[in-house]
Amino acid sequence: MTRSVLVALLPKILRSESCRPRDLARLKDEYKLGRTLASPAVVTQLDLATFNGRPALEIEDFGGIPIEQLVGAQSRNDGACSVPCR
């Protein structure tokens, strides 16, 4: 019996108009490196794919807060931006 597991993912997509060979190489390196790291502090790299004909890195959606929301909340408080880390 085969089971399917649904995982929320976020695509990191290269821009087609500015995609250079070194950008694609960097995306591939990021994927390879990410696959070798096993830590709860590292986002899981799921796959290299294409999205609308553009290279994309699929990463697991870890359910975090968007940086825009975090920065916006901080800037409304005191103008400083502190990003929590573990």
CYANA upper distance limits for C-alpha pairs under 8 A (distance plus 0.5 A):
  7 VAL  CA     60 GLU  CA      7.52
  7 VAL  CA     61 ASP  CA      8.28
  8 ALA  CA     60 GLU  CA      6.61
  8 ALA  CA     61 ASP  CA      5.76
  9 LEU  CA     58 GLU  CA      6.74
  9 LEU  CA     59 ILE  CA      5.98
  9 LEU  CA     60 GLU  CA      4.95
  9 LEU  CA     61 ASP  CA      5.12
 10 LEU  CA     58 GLU  CA      6.29
 10 LEU  CA     59 ILE  CA      5.78
 10 LEU  CA     60 GLU  CA      6.59
 10 LEU  CA     61 ASP  CA      6.02
 11 PRO  CA     56 ALA  CA      6.56
 11 PRO  CA     57 LEU  CA      6.13
 11 PRO  CA     58 GLU  CA      5.06
 11 PRO  CA     59 ILE  CA      6.75
 12 LYS  CA     56 ALA  CA      5.83
 12 LYS  CA     57 LEU  CA      5.48
 12 LYS  CA     58 GLU  CA      6.78
 12 LYS  CA     59 ILE  CA      7.97
 13 ILE  CA     51 PHE  CA      7.71
 13 ILE  CA     54 ARG  CA      7.23
 13 ILE  CA     55 PRO  CA      6.49
 13 ILE  CA     56 ALA  CA      4.76
 13 ILE  CA     57 LEU  CA      6.99
 14 LEU  CA     18 SER  CA      8.45
 14 LEU  CA     19 CYS  CA      6.73
 14 LEU  CA     23 ASP  CA      8.30
 14 LEU  CA     24 LEU  CA      8.37
 14 LEU  CA     54 ARG  CA      6.82
 14 LEU  CA     55 PRO  CA      6.26
 14 LEU  CA     56 ALA  CA      6.73
 15 ARG  CA     19 CYS  CA      6.15
 15 ARG  CA     54 ARG  CA      7.58
 16 SER  CA     54 ARG  CA      6.49
 19 CYS  CA     23 ASP  CA      6.52
 19 CYS  CA     24 LEU  CA      7.55
 20 ARG  CA     24 LEU  CA      7.12
 21 PRO  CA     25 ALA  CA      6.72
 22 ARG  CA     26 ARG  CA      6.53
 23 ASP  CA     27 LEU  CA      6.74
 24 LEU  CA     28 LYS  CA      6.78
 24 LEU  CA     55 PRO  CA      7.79
 25 ALA  CA     29 ASP  CA      6.64
 26 ARG  CA     30 GLU  CA      6.53
 27 LEU  CA     31 TYR  CA      6.76
 27 LEU  CA     56 ALA  CA      8.46
 27 LEU  CA     57 LEU  CA      7.48
 28 LYS  CA     32 LYS  CA      6.74
 28 LYS  CA     48 LEU  CA      7.94
 29 ASP  CA     33 LEU  CA      6.50
 30 GLU  CA     34 GLY  CA      6.39
 31 TYR  CA     35 ARG  CA      6.65
 31 TYR  CA     45 GLN  CA      6.52
 31 TYR  CA     47 ASP  CA      7.94
 31 TYR  CA     48 LEU  CA      7.59
 31 TYR  CA     57 LEU  CA      7.51
 32 LYS  CA     36 THR  CA      7.12
 33 LEU  CA     37 LEU  CA      7.16
 34 GLY  CA     42 VAL  CA      8.05
 34 GLY  CA     43 VAL  CA      8.05
 34 GLY  CA     44 THR  CA      7.19
 34 GLY  CA     45 GLN  CA      6.12
 35 ARG  CA     44 THR  CA      7.58
 35 ARG  CA     45 GLN  CA      6.34
 35 ARG  CA     46 LEU  CA      8.46
 37 LEU  CA     42 VAL  CA      7.63
 38 ALA  CA     42 VAL  CA      7.63
 41 ALA  CA     86 ARG  CA      8.25
 43 VAL  CA     59 ILE  CA      7.23
 43 VAL  CA     60 GLU  CA      6.88
 43 VAL  CA     62 PHE  CA      7.61
 44 THR  CA     59 ILE  CA      6.25
 44 THR  CA     60 GLU  CA      5.87
 45 GLN  CA     57 LEU  CA      7.92
 45 GLN  CA     58 GLU  CA      6.77
 45 GLN  CA     59 ILE  CA      5.08
 45 GLN  CA     60 GLU  CA      6.97
 46 LEU  CA     57 LEU  CA      8.13
 46 LEU  CA     58 GLU  CA      5.83
 46 LEU  CA     59 ILE  CA      5.76
 46 LEU  CA     60 GLU  CA      7.00
 47 ASP  CA     57 LEU  CA      6.54
 47 ASP  CA     58 GLU  CA      5.64
 47 ASP  CA     59 ILE  CA      7.75
 48 LEU  CA     55 PRO  CA      7.97
 48 LEU  CA     56 ALA  CA      6.42
 48 LEU  CA     57 LEU  CA      5.25
 48 LEU  CA     58 GLU  CA      6.68
 49 ALA  CA     55 PRO  CA      6.56
 49 ALA  CA     56 ALA  CA      5.66
 49 ALA  CA     57 LEU  CA      6.72
 49 ALA  CA     58 GLU  CA      7.62
 50 THR  CA     54 ARG  CA      5.63
 50 THR  CA     55 PRO  CA      5.02
 50 THR  CA     56 ALA  CA      5.66
 51 PHE  CA     55 PRO  CA      6.91
 51 PHE  CA     56 ALA  CA      6.66
 65 ILE  CA     69 GLN  CA      7.29
 65 ILE  CA     70 LEU  CA      7.17
 66 PRO  CA     70 LEU  CA      6.91
 67 ILE  CA     71 VAL  CA      6.40
 68 GLU  CA     72 GLY  CA      6.37
 69 GLN  CA     73 ALA  CA      6.59
 70 LEU  CA     74 GLN  CA      6.73
 70 LEU  CA     83 VAL  CA      8.30
 71 VAL  CA     75 SER  CA      6.49
 71 VAL  CA     81 CYS  CA      6.44
 72 GLY  CA     76 ARG  CA      6.76
 73 ALA  CA     77 ASN  CA      7.09
 74 GLN  CA     78 ASP  CA      7.02
 74 GLN  CA     79 GLY  CA      6.81
 74 GLN  CA     80 ALA  CA      6.59
 74 GLN  CA     81 CYS  CA      5.93
 74 GLN  CA     82 SER  CA      7.82
 75 SER  CA     79 GLY  CA      4.51
 75 SER  CA     80 ALA  CA      6.36
 75 SER  CA     81 CYS  CA      7.07
